[in-house]
Amino acid sequence: MSRVCQITGKKAVVGNNVSHANNKTKRKFKPNLHTKKFYVPELDEWIWLKVSAHGMRHINKKGVYRCLVEASEKGIL
């Protein structure tokens, strides 16, 4: 499960590099992932998550425990 956000499920997608001469070569757009340690007060423990910057904004808004529950319901985590 490398290069996949554990909260949002974002992963690498494929696209093209397009030159000025309109030549196209394949490339990957990778998510902005960070390995971060979060404290979960409901479980009274620290956990490590690989989250994208967008996933961190979700955690700041909703709380880490609620995000973990929603991710496990969606089958991401």
C-alpha positions in Angstrom: 0.0 0.0 0.0 2.7 2.4 -0.9 2.0 5.9 -2.3 -1.7 5.7 -1.3 -3.3 8.1 1.2 -4.8 6.2 4.1 -7.5 8.8 4.7 -8.7 9.9 1.2 -7.4 7.0 -0.9 -5.6 9.2 -3.3 -3.0 7.4 -5.4 -0.8 8.0 -8.4 -2.5 8.7 -11.8 -1.0 8.6 -15.3 -0.9 11.5 -17.7 1.3 13.1 -20.3 4.3 15.5 -20.4 3.5 17.8 -23.3 6.4 19.7 -24.8 6.3 23.0 -26.7 6.4 20.9 -29.9 3.3 19.0 -28.6 5.3 15.8 -28.2 3.7 13.6 -25.5 5.5 11.2 -23.1 3.9 9.3 -20.3 4.4 10.5 -16.7 2.9 9.9 -13.2 1.2 12.5 -11.0 1.9 11.4 -7.4 -0.1 12.5 -4.4 1.6 14.8 -1.9 2.1 12.2 0.9 3.6 12.6 4.3 4.2 10.0 7.0 2.8 11.6 10.1 2.1 10.6 13.7 -1.3 11.4 15.2 -2.7 11.1 18.7 -6.1 9.4 18.9 -7.7 10.5 22.3 -10.6 8.0 21.9 -8.1 5.1 21.7 -5.5 6.8 24.0 -2.7 5.9 21.6 -0.4 7.3 18.9 -0.7 6.0 15.3 1.4 6.5 12.2 -0.5 7.4 9.0 0.6 8.0 5.4 -1.6 10.9 4.5 -1.8 13.5 1.7 -2.0 17.2 2.4 -5.7 17.0 1.6 -6.1 14.2 4.1 -4.4 16.3 6.8 -7.0 19.1 6.1 -9.8 16.5 6.6 -8.2 15.4 9.9 -8.0 19.0 11.1 -11.6 19.6 10.2 -13.3 16.4 11.4 -10.8 14.9 13.9 -8.6 11.9 13.5 -10.9 9.3 15.0 -13.8 10.2 12.8 -11.6 10.2 9.7 -10.3 6.7 10.6 -13.9 5.4 11.0 -15.0 6.9 7.6 -11.9 5.5 5.9 -12.5 2.0 7.2 -16.1 2.2 6.2 -15.1 3.1 2.7 -12.5 0.3 2.7 -9.5 2.6 2.2 -7.8 1.9 5.5 
